[in-house]
């Protein structure tokens, strides 16, 4: 893949579905059981080369996700599937609540775990494969990341 800070705009035949009030989306996950977050948000939000690349891998893992900012937390919404992940820190510990068929934060953590287990490889070691079987991001020491 390319060196430097990278990002790709996913090609779509239409615009992403419009997402309404972030607090209404966050409410969908309010009854879900919370669990501790394995990786801090800083891993993907930091303004570093590695942070930008992890953000790219996270986008690939949950390609329909849109980030919203509800009043009291960090929220990922997949308007296509109706899934939501809300990360909150009411007592200082990060916890995630997820609802819907796609466990978005679980997917992001799986990608970060695989990246760490592979020794945090440089982005130039990854390849993008496009074939009749689909589009994937690949690294020899990590599971494929399918692009939806």
N, C-alpha and C positions, 0 to 999 in steps of 0.2 A: 504494500500500500504506500501511499504518499508519506513523506516526512513532513515535519512541521505540524502546526495546529490544523486539524482537518475537520470538516463537516460536510455532509452531503444533504441536499434537499431531496427527499424521496419524491420520485415522480408519481403523480396520481392523475387519474382521468378527471378528477373533480377536487374541489377544495375540501379540506377537512370539515367534518360536521361542526356546526356552530355549537359552542358550549355556553350554557347560560350561567347563572349565579354560582360561583364556586362553593359558597356555603350550602347551597342545596345539594350539590354533589357530595360534599363532605358528610352531609346528614345521612346519605345512603349507607355509609360505612359505620355510622355511630353505634349500631347494635352489634357489630362484629367484635369478636374477642381480640383484644390487643396482644401483640407479642413484641418483645424487644427487637430492635433493629440491629443487625449484625455489623453493618458498616455505616459510618457517619455520612451525613449528606455532603460533608466537605470533600469526600472522595470524588464526587462527580460535580460538585459546584465550585471547586477551587479553580482559580485562574492560572493553572499551570499546564504544561504540555500533557502530562499524565492525566490531569483532571479533564482536559478537553477530550482526550482519547477515551477515557472511561465513560464520559458523557455520550460520545459517539457509539460505543458498544452498548450502552444502556438504551439509546434510541433505537438501535438495531433490534435489541431483545424485545422491546415493547413499541413497535413502530407506529401504532395508532395512538399512543399516549400523548396527551397534552398536559403541560404543567400549569396549574392554577395556583393562585395564592388566596386561599380562604382566610378569614379573619384570624384564626388561631392555629395555623399549621401549614404544611406543605402537602399539596394534593396533586395526584396524577389521575387523569380521567381518560378513559377509552370510550368515547361516545359511540363507537361502532358496536362494541359488545355490551356497553352499559357497566363496565367495570370501573372501580375506583380504589385508590390506595391513598390513605391519609396518614401522614407522619406528624406526630405531635410530641411535645415535650412539656407536659404540664408540671412535672416535678424534677425536671432536669435530665431524666432518662428518655431517650428516643424510643417511641413505640409506634408500630404501624397497625392500622386497621384496614382490612381489605374486604371488598364485596364484589360480587359479579363473577363470571366464569373465568376471567383472566386474572391470575394473581400476579399483578405487575411488579410489585416490589420484590416478590420471591424470585421472579425472572431476573431482575436487575442484580439481586444479591448472588444468584447462581453464576451470572457472568463475571461479577467481581471476584467471587471465590475461585472460579476457574482461571481467571487472569492471575490472581495471586499464586495459585498452585503451580502455574506454568512459569513462575519466576518473574512476573511483571514484564513480559517481553515488549520490546520496542514495537511501535506500530508498523515499522517497515518490515517486520517479520510476518505480518498478516497478509492474506490474499483474499480477494473478492472473486468468487466463482459464480458464473452465470451459466446455467445449463437447462436442458428441458425439465430437470428435476426441481429447479427453483434457483433462487439467488441466496448465496451464503457468504458469510465472513468466516475465514478459516485460519487456524494456526495449528501446527502439528501437535502441540501439547494441550490443546483445548477442544472441547466439543464444538461442532459447527454452530454458528448462530444463523438461524434461518431469517431471512428478511421477508416480512409479510407483504 
